[in-house]
Amino acid sequence: MNIIPLQKKYLEETIKMVNEVFPADVNAMYSPEKSFRLSLEYEEEPELLNKSYMRRIGYWIMQDDTDEVIGVTGLYRRENDPSDLVWLGWYCVRADQRGKGLGRRLLEWTINIAREEGYKKLELYTSTDPNEARAQELYEKLGFKIVGEEKSGGAYKTLYREKIL
């Protein structure tokens, strides 16, 4: 398994995978497609971040031995976020690759990147959707505590989790 920065040549494959994992977010304001494209734009022109509400955004992909995208993770920070806080973005592993420890490896890798970049808190949001139950178990095992929840527009609650780094 290899974890590399998201690149244009893997963009469409990554968008397709994440849209399959999070089908309800395909048309969201900050959909996977919009988020990934934005991160690549900022990578090419970092000065754009100074004109944006984003202060940090970047994504990485996990590939198998054939270079297929099997997972993705990201970190982002918004304009009004405290400087010591960063958010986990579009973290997931392709459905057919789950149960092999890859999600844990990818999340631990992301936690280490956040720590290396000097952040003190890593936050994420998820939901009470039963399809996310295994992810909830992993978040708990890795020390992400629920720090808030709210009723979303659907049948499930949005959960906010935080890990002190």
VOGUBA-734651 format. One record per residue: x, y negated, z of N, C-alpha, C in turn; residue in three letters; residue number from 1. Coordinates in steps of 0.1 Angstrom, whole numbers. Example, Ala and Ser with C-alpha at 12.3 -4.5 7.8 and 13.67 -1.06 7.14 Angstrom:
<bafis>
BAFI   n.xx   n.yy   n.zz  ca.xx  ca.yy  ca.zz   c.xx   c.yy   c.zz  gulo  vofi
BAFI    132     57     78    123     45     78    132     33     78   ALA     1
BAFI    128     22     71    137     11     71    129      0     79   SER     2
</bafis>
This chain:
<bafis>
BAFI   n.xx   n.yy   n.zz  ca.xx  ca.yy  ca.zz   c.xx   c.yy   c.zz  gulo  vofi
BAFI      8     12      0      0      0      0      9    -12      0   MET     1
BAFI      4    -22     -7     12    -35     -9      2    -46     -6   ASN     2
BAFI      7    -57      1     -1    -69      3      7    -80     -3   ILE     3
BAFI      0    -87    -12      6    -98    -20     -3   -110    -21   ILE     4
BAFI      2   -122    -23     -7   -133    -25    -16   -131    -37   PRO     5
BAFI    -28   -136    -36    -38   -135    -47    -32   -142    -59   LEU     6
BAFI    -33   -136    -71    -27   -142    -83    -39   -142    -93   GLN     7
BAFI    -37   -151   -103    -47   -152   -114    -50   -139   -121   LYS     8
BAFI    -40   -131   -123    -42   -118   -130    -51   -108   -122   LYS     9
BAFI    -52   -110   -109    -60   -101   -101    -73   -108    -97   TYR    10
BAFI    -76   -120   -101    -87   -128    -97   -100   -121    -99   LEU    11
BAFI   -103   -118   -112   -116   -112   -115   -119    -99   -108   GLU    12
BAFI   -109    -90   -107   -110    -78   -100   -113    -80    -85   GLU    13
BAFI   -106    -90    -79   -108    -93    -65   -122    -99    -63   THR    14
BAFI   -127   -108    -72   -140   -113    -70   -151   -102    -71   ILE    15
BAFI   -149    -93    -81   -159    -82    -83   -159    -74    -70   LYS    16
BAFI   -148    -70    -64   -147    -62    -53   -154    -69    -41   MET    17
BAFI   -151    -81    -38   -157    -88    -27   -172    -90    -29   VAL    18
BAFI   -176    -93    -41   -191    -94    -44   -198    -81    -41   ASN    19
BAFI   -192    -70    -43   -198    -57    -40   -199    -55    -25   GLU    20
BAFI   -189    -60    -18   -189    -58     -3   -199    -68      3   VAL    21
BAFI   -200    -80     -2   -208    -91      3   -218    -96     -8   PHE    22
BAFI   -228    -87    -12   -236    -91    -23   -245   -103    -20   PRO    23
BAFI   -248   -106     -7   -257   -117     -3   -250   -130     -5   ALA    24
BAFI   -236   -130     -6   -229   -142     -7   -224   -146    -21   ASP    25
BAFI   -229   -139    -31   -224   -141    -45   -227   -156    -49   VAL    26
BAFI   -239   -161    -45   -243   -174    -49   -242   -184    -38   ASN    27
BAFI   -235   -181    -27   -234   -190    -16   -225   -202    -20   ALA    28
BAFI   -227   -213    -12   -220   -225    -15   -205   -223    -16   MET    29
BAFI   -199   -215     -7   -185   -211     -7   -184   -196    -10   TYR    30
BAFI   -189   -192    -21   -189   -178    -25   -174   -173    -27   SER    31
BAFI   -172   -160    -27   -159   -155    -29   -153   -161    -42   PRO    32
BAFI   -160   -162    -53   -154   -167    -65   -150   -182    -63   GLU    33
BAFI   -158   -190    -57   -154   -204    -55   -142   -205    -46   LYS    34
BAFI   -142   -197    -35   -131   -198    -26   -118   -194    -32   SER    35
BAFI   -118   -182    -39   -106   -177    -45   -101   -187    -55   PHE    36
BAFI   -109   -192    -64   -105   -201    -74    -99   -214    -68   ARG    37
BAFI   -106   -219    -58   -101   -231    -51    -87   -229    -45   LEU    38
BAFI    -85   -217    -39    -72   -214    -33    -61   -214    -43   SER    39
BAFI    -64   -209    -55    -54   -209    -66    -51   -223    -71   LEU    40
BAFI    -61   -231    -72    -60   -245    -76    -50   -252    -66   GLU    41
BAFI    -53   -250    -53    -44   -257    -43    -30   -252    -43   TYR    42
BAFI    -29   -239    -47    -15   -233    -48     -7   -240    -59   GLU    43
BAFI    -14   -242    -70     -8   -249    -82     -6   -264    -79   GLU    44
BAFI    -15   -270    -72    -14   -285    -69    -17   -287    -55   GLU    45
BAFI     -7   -285    -46     -9   -286    -32    -14   -300    -27   PRO    46
BAFI    -11   -310    -35    -15   -324    -31    -30   -325    -31   GLU    47
BAFI    -37   -316    -38    -52   -316    -38    -58   -314    -24   LEU    48
BAFI    -50   -307    -16    -55   -304     -2    -57   -317      6   LEU    49
BAFI    -48   -327      3    -49   -340      9    -62   -348      6   ASN    50
BAFI    -68   -344     -5    -80   -351    -10    -93   -342     -7   LYS    51
BAFI    -91   -332      0   -102   -322      2   -105   -321     17   SER    52
BAFI   -116   -314     20   -120   -311     34   -112   -300     39   TYR    53
BAFI   -105   -292     30    -97   -281     35    -83   -286     38   MET    54
BAFI    -77   -280     49    -64   -283     52    -54   -272     50   ARG    55
BAFI    -60   -260     48    -52   -248     45    -62   -238     39   ARG    56
BAFI    -58   -231     28    -65   -221     23    -56   -212     15   ILE    57
BAFI    -57   -199     17    -49   -189     10    -54   -175     12   GLY    58
BAFI    -53   -167      1    -58   -153      1    -47   -144     -3   TYR    59
BAFI    -48   -132      2    -39   -121     -2    -47   -109     -5   TRP    60
BAFI    -41   -100    -14    -48    -88    -17    -40    -76    -13   ILE    61
BAFI    -47    -65    -10    -40    -53     -7    -42    -44    -20   MET    62
BAFI    -31    -38    -24    -32    -29    -36    -28    -15    -33   GLN    63
BAFI    -34     -6    -41    -29      8    -39    -17     10    -48   ASP    64
BAFI    -13     23    -49     -1     26    -57     -2     24    -72   ASP    65
BAFI    -15     22    -77    -17     19    -91    -20      4    -93   THR    66
BAFI    -17     -4    -83    -20    -19    -84    -34    -23    -84   ASP    67
BAFI    -43    -14    -81    -57    -17    -80    -60    -25    -67   GLU    68
BAFI    -68    -35    -68    -72    -42    -56    -81    -34    -47   VAL    69
BAFI    -77    -32    -34    -85    -23    -25    -89    -31    -13   ILE    70
BAFI    -83    -43    -11    -87    -51      0    -83    -66     -2   GLY    71
BAFI    -88    -74      6    -85    -89      5    -86    -95     19   VAL    72
BAFI    -78   -105     22    -79   -112     34    -75   -127     31   THR    73
BAFI    -78   -136     40    -75   -150     38    -75   -157     51   GLY    74
BAFI    -69   -169     50    -69   -179     61    -73   -192     56   LEU    75
BAFI    -81   -199     63    -84   -213     59    -86   -221     71   TYR    76
BAFI    -85   -234     70    -87   -244     80    -94   -256     74   ARG    77
BAFI   -104   -261     80   -111   -272     75   -107   -285     81   ARG    78
BAFI   -110   -296     75   -106   -309     80   -109   -312     94   GLU    79
BAFI   -120   -309    100   -124   -312    113   -120   -301    124   ASN    80
BAFI   -114   -290    119   -109   -280    128    -97   -284    136   ASP    81
BAFI    -96   -280    149    -84   -283    157    -72   -278    149   PRO    82
BAFI    -61   -284    151    -49   -280    143    -43   -267    147   SER    83
BAFI    -47   -261    159    -42   -248    164    -52   -237    160   ASP    84
BAFI    -62   -240    152    -72   -230    148    -72   -227    133   LEU    85
BAFI    -73   -214    130    -75   -210    116    -86   -200    115   VAL    86
BAFI    -93   -199    104   -104   -190    102    -99   -178     93   TRP    87
BAFI   -104   -166     95   -103   -155     87   -113   -156     75   LEU    88
BAFI   -108   -155     63   -117   -157     52   -118   -144     42   GLY    89
BAFI   -130   -140     39   -133   -130     30   -125   -117     32   TRP    90
BAFI   -124   -113     44   -116   -101     48   -125    -89     45   TYR    91
BAFI   -120    -79     37   -127    -67     35   -119    -57     28   CYS    92
BAFI   -123    -44     29   -117    -33     22   -127    -27     13   VAL    93
BAFI   -123    -23      1   -133    -17     -8   -139     -4     -2   ARG    94
BAFI   -152     -2     -5   -160      8      2   -154     22      1   ALA    95
BAFI   -148     25    -10   -143     39    -12   -129     41     -5   ASP    96
BAFI   -124     30      1   -111     31      7   -112     30     22   GLN    97
BAFI   -124     29     27   -126     27     42   -123     41     49   ARG    98
BAFI   -120     39     62   -118     51     70   -104     57     69   GLY    99
BAFI    -94     49     63    -81     53     62    -71     45     70   LYS   100
BAFI    -77     35     78    -68     26     86    -63     14     78   GLY   101
BAFI    -68     13     66    -63      1     58    -69    -12     63   LEU   102
BAFI    -81    -12     67    -87    -24     73    -79    -29     85   GLY   103
BAFI    -76    -20     94    -68    -24    106    -55    -29    101   ARG   104
BAFI    -48    -22     92    -35    -27     88    -36    -41     82   ARG   105
BAFI    -46    -43     74    -48    -56     67    -51    -67     77   LEU   106
BAFI    -59    -64     87    -63    -74     97    -51    -77    106   LEU   107
BAFI    -44    -67    110    -32    -69    119    -21    -77    111   GLU   108
BAFI    -20    -75     98    -11    -83     90    -15    -97     90   TRP   109
BAFI    -28   -100     88    -33   -113     88    -31   -120    101   THR   110
BAFI    -34   -113    112    -31   -119    126    -17   -123    127   ILE   111
BAFI     -8   -115    122      7   -118    123     10   -131    115   ASN   112
BAFI      4   -132    103      6   -144     95      2   -156    102   ILE   113
BAFI    -11   -156    108    -16   -167    115     -7   -171    127   ALA   114
BAFI     -2   -161    134      7   -163    145     20   -170    140   ARG   115
BAFI     26   -164    129     38   -169    124     37   -184    119   GLU   116
BAFI     25   -187    114     22   -201    110     20   -211    122   GLU   117
BAFI     20   -205    134     19   -214    146      5   -216    151   GLY   118
BAFI     -5   -209    146    -19   -211    151    -20   -204    164   TYR   119
BAFI    -29   -209    173    -31   -203    186    -45   -195    186   LYS   120
BAFI    -54   -198    177    -67   -191    177    -70   -187    162   LYS   121
BAFI    -75   -175    161    -80   -170    148    -95   -168    150   LEU   122
BAFI   -103   -174    142   -118   -172    143   -123   -166    130   GLU   123
BAFI   -135   -160    132   -142   -154    120   -156   -155    123   LEU   124
BAFI   -164   -153    113   -178   -151    115   -182   -139    107   TYR   125
BAFI   -192   -132    112   -197   -119    107   -212   -118    111   THR   126
BAFI   -218   -107    110   -232   -106    113   -235    -93    120   SER   127
BAFI   -248    -92    124   -252    -80    131   -258    -70    121   THR   128
BAFI   -256    -73    108   -260    -63     98   -254    -50    101   ASP   129
BAFI   -262    -39    101   -256    -25    104   -245    -21     95   PRO   130
BAFI   -245    -27     83   -234    -24     73   -220    -29     78   ASN   131
BAFI   -221    -38     88   -208    -44     94   -205    -38    107   GLU   132
BAFI   -211    -28    111   -209    -22    125   -195    -17    126   ALA   133
BAFI   -189    -11    116   -175     -6    118   -165    -17    119   ARG   134
BAFI   -168    -28    112   -160    -40    113   -161    -46    127   ALA   135
BAFI   -173    -46    133   -174    -51    146   -166    -43    156   GLN   136
BAFI   -165    -30    154   -157    -21    163   -142    -25    162   GLU   137
BAFI   -138    -27    149   -124    -31    147   -121    -44    153   LEU   138
BAFI   -130    -54    152   -127    -67    158   -126    -66    173   TYR   139
BAFI   -134    -58    179   -134    -56    193   -120    -50    197   GLU   140
BAFI   -116    -39    190   -104    -33    193    -92    -42    192   LYS   141
BAFI    -92    -51    183    -81    -60    181    -82    -73    189   LEU   142
BAFI    -92    -74    198    -93    -85    207   -101    -97    203   GLY   143
BAFI   -109    -96    192   -118   -107    188   -130   -107    197   PHE   144
BAFI   -132   -117    205   -143   -118    214   -154   -126    208   LYS   145
BAFI   -167   -123    210   -178   -131    205   -179   -144    213   ILE   146
BAFI   -178   -155    206   -179   -168    213   -191   -176    209   VAL   147
BAFI   -200   -170    201   -212   -177    197   -220   -169    188   GLY   148
BAFI   -233   -172    187   -241   -165    177   -253   -174    174   GLU   149
BAFI   -258   -172    162   -270   -180    157   -278   -172    148   GLU   150
BAFI   -291   -175    148   -300   -168    139   -298   -174    125   LYS   151
BAFI   -295   -165    115   -293   -170    102   -307   -169     94   SER   152
BAFI   -307   -172     82   -319   -172     74   -325   -158     72   GLY   153
BAFI   -316   -148     74   -321   -134     71   -325   -127     84   GLY   154
BAFI   -325   -114     83   -329   -106     94   -318   -104    105   ALA   155
BAFI   -306   -108    102   -295   -106    112   -290   -119    117   TYR   156
BAFI   -283   -118    129   -277   -129    135   -262   -131    129   LYS   157
BAFI   -258   -143    129   -244   -146    126   -236   -146    139   THR   158
BAFI   -225   -139    140   -217   -138    152   -204   -145    149   LEU   159
BAFI   -200   -153    159   -187   -160    158   -177   -153    167   TYR   160
BAFI   -166   -150    162   -156   -143    171   -143   -151    171   ARG   161
BAFI   -135   -149    182   -122   -156    183   -112   -147    189   GLU   162
BAFI   -100   -148    184    -89   -141    190    -78   -151    194   LYS   163
BAFI    -74   -151    206    -63   -160    211    -50   -153    206   ILE   164
BAFI    -42   -161    199    -29   -155    194    -18   -158    203   LEU   165
</bafis>
